[in-house]
């Protein structure tokens, strides 16, 4: 399951980042988004979603959300 199907307000553990794009992978890693880390979807938006990773909140687009397996 990816972040697009996650319930708002529930904490999940990231299982994998599924992408062939090195730049996207590096960007997500810089946010602290990698296997084993907890992630919470704060809200779903039409163009993506707002997530909480560690102590930060980020707005990510649908392409990034689909790459994060939970």
N, C-alpha and C positions, 0 to 999 in steps of 0.2 A: 504494500500500500504506500502511496506517496502523500505528500502534504496536501494535495488538492482534495483528498478524501478525509482529512483529519477533522475531528470535532474541535470546535472552538473552546478554549479554556482547559483542555486536557493535555497533560504532559506526555510526550512520547520520547523514546530513545531512537536516535538515528542509527539505522542498520547499515546504510551504504549511500554513497553518492554515485549515481548512475549517469555518467556523461563521458563522452569521448573528447570533449572540449577542455583542454588544459587550462585555458584562461578562466573558464567558469569554475573549474575545480579549485584553482588557486584563490579565486575570489571568495568562494564559500569557506575555504579553509581559513582565510584571513578574518572572516566573521566569527570563527570558532565553530563552524558547522562541519563536523566530521564524525565518523563512526564512534558510537559509544556515548556521545554527548546528548543531554536532554534538550528537547525543543518543544515549545508550546505555541500553538496557533492562537493569536489574540483575536483576529477577525479575518474573514474572507472578503476579498474585494473582487470586483469584476476583472481587473487586470492582474490579480495576484493575491497576496495575503500579507498580513502583518504577523511577524513571528517574534518570539522572545528566545534569545540564545544567550546563555550565561547572564550577564547583567545588562544586555542591550536589547533594544527593539529595532527591528528592521522591516522595511517593506520590500518584498521580493516579488518578481513577476512570475507568471504562470510557468514559464520555461524552467526557472530555478526551482520552483515548488515541485514540479514533476520529476526533477532530478534527485530530490531528497527522498529516499526510501525510509519508512518508519516501521 
